[in-house]
């Protein structure tokens, strides 16, 4: 079965529908599946629920889908600096479910692992716990959180082999790993596709079983939100 | 003289121990990294998926794939490791991180913390703060003693929506340090900034504390 598609639009062909739920990898603008986001924008699909730690910034990442108003609801932990997001949210045009970051990661991991719910201490005694089942284990209170299953996962990897084994790079791994498992189908964009046998099987971050379709997204012009550096001391 | 931001961070750094794994919040807590005692091995965790945060990179080493949880570019160390968000929070939630230093808008005398939303203002989200206060072994809050308007921030009950209930172990402000040995005990005033009087702190605090 050939998993490699010529472009992001082709890789998503037949997978998009109005009102669907999409899990998207990335943290801030680091490791976001930007080619696939562009292709979703170009498809015009609408009424989306997007599960993503962040919502991009204006005109970058998921910010592009907010601008075109294709997103109906976000499930996120931190939406940060995004004027269009703020405007739509305050106007009541966009629904937002805030979910603690670790709970969000685990909800996707659990959903992908066939676990419909789990108990966690995170959020006990806060707004997050309202309406959720509470249960005591060994004298401590926990709340029930639901696993997330999505119609589609979109992720970004660094290297893939032709069979779909994926390797991520540095902190660009982030949510890509749990998000990839939570979708009924996962489409990955990568910087490089190498022949089968080129990657060390002991060093695969995401086994090929999770990756159903792939597209080569390079060349990338990766964005940096906050460029912080230090000076070399004079020799 | 009240402590300045860096002195507050330096005071928090005195709580570090050799071998600790530590997560630092954004703002003053980040400055703790500059105050790690020489010779002490402390590993910093970044909740976007890294252990062993290095210093800011040199200009020619900036890498968009290498950022901290504040989305700033950073560098790696020979001992660094990378992992996914699910693994990152497994180590946080699972009690494997020894210490976290966080900012706060309010802390109550019972150790509740509020630092993620102000009703009526734009809500940006809690990020990883709720997971950190629920899972890390020791929680230190570093914050100004009073708000810009002069209101106490260490108070009997939080007025803002909580990030965590009965979770804070130590509070370091620009005026003083409060500590409690366990989550059933009241906070005790254990230290004053140089030249700051205990009566002054008392007058600027509405929370009950001992000492």
Interface residues (C-beta under 8 A of the other chain):
Chain A: X27 X28 X29 X30 X31 X53 X76 X77 X78 X79 X80 X86 X89 X90 X96 X98 X100 X101 X102 X103 X104 X105 X106 X108 X109 X120 X121 X122 X123 X124 X125 X126 X127 X128 X158 X168 X169 X170 X171 X172 X173 X174 X175 X176 X177 X178 X205 X222 X223 X224 X225 X226 X227 X228 X229 X230 X231 X232
Chain B: X46 X47 X48 X49 X50 X55 X56 X57 X58 X59 X62 X63 X64 X65 X66 X67 X68 X69 X70 X71 X72 X73 X74 X76 X82 X83 X84 X85 X86 X87 X88 X89 X90 X92 X93 X112 X122 X123 X124 X125 X126 X127 X128 X129 X130 X131 X134 X135 X161 X162 X163 X164 X165 X166
